[in-house]
Amino acid sequence: MLKSRVRKNLAIGLVITVVITALSVVVADDGSKMEEFRMSLTIGLLVTATVTGGTWLLQRIRSAR
């Protein structure tokens, strides 16, 4: 199922994003759980998209040669 690097990076990134988001919400003790949730989710998804997109782009460049 996860044969390509792009799919592996996407799956790993999404799992890490979910774990970090859950931990951030649990640790938030000042009543700002929704803000922590949004911020962690946004940052996690941006990093995941950047790494996955970069991997995809590198694969495209290498296969074009």
C-alpha positions, 0 to 999 in steps of 0.5 A, spaced: 500 500 500 505 505 501 510 503 496 512 510 494 516 515 498 511 520 497 505 516 500 510 514 506 512 521 508 504 523 507 502 517 512 508 518 517 506 526 517 499 525 518 500 520 524 505 525 527 501 531 526 495 527 530 499 525 535 502 532 536 496 536 536 493 531 541 498 532 546 498 540 545 490 540 546 491 535 553 497 539 555 494 546 554 491 548 561 490 555 560 483 554 557 486 555 550 485 548 547 481 550 541 487 555 539 492 550 541 488 545 536 488 549 531 495 552 531 498 545 532 494 542 526 495 548 522 503 547 523 503 540 522 499 540 516 504 545 513 510 541 515 507 535 512 505 538 505 511 541 505 515 534 506 510 530 501 510 536 496 518 536 496 519 529 495 514 528 490 517 534 486 524 530 487 521 524 484 518 527 478 525 531 477 529 524 477 524 520 473 524 526 468 532 524 467 
